[in-house]
Amino acid sequence: MLKVGQKAPDFALISDEGKNISLSDFKGNRALLFFYPKANTPG
């Protein structure tokens, strides 16, 4: 579990356009991440 002020670990996801994107791609910039559950799943 991360604590307030800790840096997030690098991770990679596939964008809605099918491209691989990693958090490190935004190094030096601010990034706002939204996580949504897949349709028809709990959570």
Phi, psi and omega in degrees: 000132177281150175253159179305130179095345178284149176281143179288143176290153179292142176210162180231145178221166175261128181287171178292348177264004178084011180264145174283129179229134177241158180300326181294343176297338183256013182305132181090355179237161174277144179224136176246122184249135174243130177244127179240144176289152175299152179302142178063032174234151177289144175108000000 
